[in-house]
Amino acid sequence: MIFISIALILLVLGVYDVFSENKAQKEKILKGIIIILIIFLGTRGFLGWDWYFYYPSFMNSTYIYEKGYMLYTSLIRGFFRNYIFYQLITTTIDFIALYFIFKKYCKYPIMAFAIFFSIQGLHIEVELLRNIKAMILFLFSIQYIKERKIAPFLILNILGILFHTSAVF
């Protein structure tokens, strides 16, 4: 029920984003959404099904995933050996990155977050920890296609592949 409530609130705020001209108010709302989603999803605990695989490897340092994800996880684990803290840090990184992506490419970033959350964004953030990193790196690389800079584009996408091999596609 709480997920539906959040989706509806985001949708209402997204409609406000589309029809309001108050840019300062919309920026405050957008930053508030980011903070709320970070707290809500970053402190989710053992929600979803991926934690069943990621939690033991995090706690025991027995990483069997792609090298980029292993390095990323062990780096965070080096600061604090708490899986909930890990989720909070990784969610914060994801949503700050999405904030910049949506601000750059979307005319209505609040509506973009409403759509993201409503159509599998929750699922992606909660259950596909490696995939979302690869997707975000790809989204950051798009600007280099427009600028015709192949090296940064390839570096970001190779880094994405190091998080999840499906990024090759």
Helices and strands as residue ranges (DSSP letters): H 2-19, H 23-42, H 51-60, H 67-79, H 83-105, H 109-116, I 117-121, H 122-127, H 129-146, H 150-163, G 165-168
